[in-house]
Amino acid sequence: MKLWYKQPATVFEEALPIGNGRLGGMVYGGIKKERISLNDDTLWSGYPIDKSDEKAYPYLDQVRDAIDKNEKNKAQELLWKHMLSTWTESYQPVGNFILTMQHDEKAENYRRELDIENAVATTSYTADGTEYERTAFCSYPDNLMVLHIRGDRKGQVSLEAYLESLHPCNISTAQLEKGELLLLEGKAPVYAAPSYHGTPEPLLYELEGQTGLSFGTGVLPIVSGGECRYEEGRIIIQKADSVTFIINTATNYDGMGTVPKDSRIDCRQLLLSRFEKLASLDMLVLYETHVKDYHSLYNRVSLKIAGDNKEHLPLDERLKAYEWDKDDYGLISLIFQYGRYLLISSSRTGSQPANLQGIWNEHLRAPWSSNYTLNINAEMNYWSAENTNLSECHEPLLVYIKGLAKNGARTAKKNYNSRGWCAHHNSDLWGQTEAVGKLSLDTDCVCYAFWPHGGSWLTRHIWEHYEYTKDREFLREYREIIYGAAEFLLDYAVERDGRILLYPTTSPENTYIENGEKIAVCADSAMDIGMYKDVLGMCAVVTDIFIEKEELKNRCLSMLGKLPEYKVGSKGQLLEWDKEYEEAESLHRHLSLLYGFYPANSINHQETKELIPAVINTMNLRGDEATGWGIAWKICVWARLRDGEHTKKVLDNAIRFVDIHDKSHTAGGGVYLNLLGAHPPFQIDSNFGITAGITEMLVQSHEGDIELLPALPLEWGTGEVTGLCARGGLEISISWEEGSLKEALLKAKTEFTGNVSWEEKCININLKQGEIYKIVGA
């Protein structure tokens, strides 16, 4: 299963991503000049700062009072002036590894590819009569990147190689037992303004006595049959049979709460130790170790849809062909597995969570700072973790939530005089939990900046991990985070005359029209109702599981009984705000109002089936277009609505080719030449969301029962999927013919009791751990 091309990449959005969770590279596949852009997931601008503000809390009642009096402009101005903080920090590029081949620029038989079944990028061509091949991969077990270059004739590999960075840096060499290392050492900025914030000094490398993170990059050449020397910061290789470059990075990041200048980590020594610890320098050994580890995750799941498979076409031609011929079923399988490949490559045990661009970024001021956007994007990154059998890849986000909850307790106390913890819509490596937007020029920022429920949404990921794994010890370890999220919501709500008011709030990034003006603030947004039902409900269940916190449980149950109800508007749609307003953007990209339907389930086909028509009407009114991640969210919702035909229609929009060179294309999602998601610009969340949506078409388990093939489109008449997971601890493999279930194998990863349904049939099964149950279709 490969992405392949007949030409090198010319820009980042055409290059091919490799990674091991921590270390990432984008391989361009140049002929005479090769470039691999490098990233380390702990290289960010900034340092930890307590931005919480006790002065903010007294304004909370003033904001509520203004909303009560319908003075919403005043409420927004109060929020903007007094309850927001400064921007998060930005994810930073390490730099580039560049090599120049000493052969002719012209080449024949050129091919570059990314083999996602083995997680390896390869460039091959013939120049000056020699067949050259460059192989690149990132190994998780050996914690490094490898670039191997060989020719089919001895003595034909001659090149120069060097490191560069956009940051202030020094180039030197270091002598190791294993050889001489080319070394780049630099500093990240202590402040990086977002790309959308105009300022005379967007990058600062010293500020108020603080310095940014230190980082280093090392390259160790292993030369076979030739000469190697160093000249003026460059590696010179002459007449080698092959060369293996081992590449690594390090930073002095020492945890979410440690400022760089106080770090206990010596960045240079950490980098050198990563080379000194190498058990082998043999390329084949490194490759075999890498592939074995990668297969242990990737090979758990497969998807095959019978029909046409245009894998013989290079991907640019294949994507363009798909615009008029949707019968390339192999492309569906490819983009499904590509999402899993990207998650394995950007999120492994011990790494940071995948950010807006996974781990791949070339900009000092990346779009939206390449940060953690908590009002959809960071969460969407992990929608496919549990159900596509990559539970281990969920771990970086779950660990990150721990640190965020600690910081969020400080924000909850200072900003809101509340118990528990909270986070707003943006965060970063340092775990910022305060609302951004203070440096904005006007109150327009409130629609995205003020929304204190990012932490609540993240809490769902703790619950999802437990529901899929039934790991009681995990839940025991994380239960206080769930309790804390619930306590914040309980304290934040206002009870007046027996009525619960959830305010001030917004519906993330959306606005409505009132008295001719765009307004963002309100009470009782549909998203907040869904969030409260979700978090308070799971909190009550967890207290029951561990037979504790009876008072907290009772408070949760009491408020659940008093929460505002979802409302339906004049068009039969779910209302986004407390009442029906004119929408400023009727086709808005966010589906925040449907949070209770997907990814949560307080709106479902069983207990609240009367609201399903409102969900359908809402989706029809929003249309089938959006940004890349917006389309992915729509795929998931239509799949959960069990409408396979509409789901497939929206999925086709998600696979639309977006030409990065077409500057007139500024809106409408799809994929770039390397299949990475186009917002535009590049955001990786849509890749993960597409994979989650396809999974939702094949297996659902959110309503208690396991549903097989709930949203199978007619076009996918025959096929099979293996290794998907369902809540309750089941691993499921399904084959189908002519749209009907042929066979299903259900393997219990833990003890399982529950219903399994398909095609209006339903059975109850009881399995012990390790047992397999077979269903044979009609």
Helices and strands as residue ranges (DSSP letters): E 2-5, G 12-14, E 16-19, E 23-27, E 33-40, H 58-68, H 72-82, E 95-101, E 108-115, E 120-127, E 130-139, E 144-151, E 157-164, E 169-176, E 179-187, E 191-192, E 203-204, E 206-207, E 210-211, E 214-224, E 227-231, E 234-240, E 242-251, G 260-262, H 267-276, H 283-298, E 302-305, H 315-322, H 329-346, G 367-370, E 372-373, H 377-380, H 391-416, E 426-427, G 443-445, H 446-449, H 454-469, H 472-492, E 494-496, E 499-501, E 512-514, E 517-519, H 526-545, H 550-560, E 582-583, G 592-594, G 609-611, H 612-622, H 628-640, H 644-654, E 670-671, E 677-678, H 685-698, E 699-700, E 706-708, E 719-726, E 730-737, E 740-748, E 752-758, E 761-767, E 772-776
